[in-house]
């Protein structure tokens, strides 16, 4: 339940996926990260290579679902 809430908060446009621009916005508002860091996060989490992180990929990245 908590992870779903967090995912929905990160998914600012409510598309059902977290995009690189959404991650950049969140990081920028907290004065952290660089574009290189965001690219690394997307690359590591985006298993279907669509450029975004869906809920299953998010849960896998959090270690809550087996890959």
QUIBEL-V126002 format. One record per residue. N is the residue number from 1. RES is the residue in three letters. PHI is phi in degrees with one decimal (999 if undefined). PSI is psi as a letter, one per 30 degrees, with the letter a starting at -180 (NA if undefined). Layout:
# QUIBEL-V126002
((N	RES	PHI	PSI) (N	RES	PHI	PSI))
This chain:
# QUIBEL-V126002
((1	UNK	999	e) (2	UNK	-65.4	e) (3	UNK	-66.4	e) (4	UNK	-64.1	e) (5	UNK	-61.5	e) (6	UNK	-61.9	e) (7	UNK	-58.5	e) (8	UNK	-64.1	e) (9	UNK	-68.7	e) (10	UNK	-70.9	e) (11	UNK	-81.2	i) (12	UNK	-62.2	e) (13	UNK	-91.3	g) (14	UNK	59.0	h) (15	UNK	-84.1	f) (16	UNK	91.7	g) (17	UNK	-141.9	l) (18	UNK	-102.1	k) (19	UNK	-93.9	l) (20	UNK	-60.7	e) (21	UNK	-66.7	e) (22	UNK	-66.6	e) (23	UNK	-65.3	e) (24	UNK	-59.0	e) (25	UNK	-60.6	e) (26	UNK	-65.0	e) (27	UNK	-64.0	e) (28	UNK	-62.1	e) (29	UNK	-68.8	f) (30	UNK	-112.0	g) (31	UNK	53.9	h) (32	UNK	-130.5	l) (33	UNK	77.6	l) (34	UNK	-133.0	l) (35	UNK	-58.8	e) (36	UNK	-61.9	e) (37	UNK	-63.8	e) (38	UNK	-64.8	e) (39	UNK	-59.2	e) (40	UNK	-65.5	e) (41	UNK	-61.3	e) (42	UNK	-61.5	e) (43	UNK	-59.8	e) (44	UNK	-73.4	e) (45	UNK	-96.3	f) (46	UNK	-82.3	i) (47	UNK	-74.9	f) (48	UNK	-97.5	g) (49	UNK	56.6	h) (50	UNK	-98.1	g) (51	UNK	86.5	g) (52	UNK	-138.2	l) (53	UNK	-110.0	j) (54	UNK	-87.5	l) (55	UNK	-61.6	e) (56	UNK	-63.0	e) (57	UNK	-62.5	e) (58	UNK	-60.8	e) (59	UNK	-64.6	e) (60	UNK	-62.8	e) (61	UNK	-63.4	e) (62	UNK	-79.9	f) (63	UNK	78.0	g) (64	UNK	-101.6	f) (65	UNK	-136.7	k) (66	UNK	-69.8	k) (67	UNK	-76.6	NA))
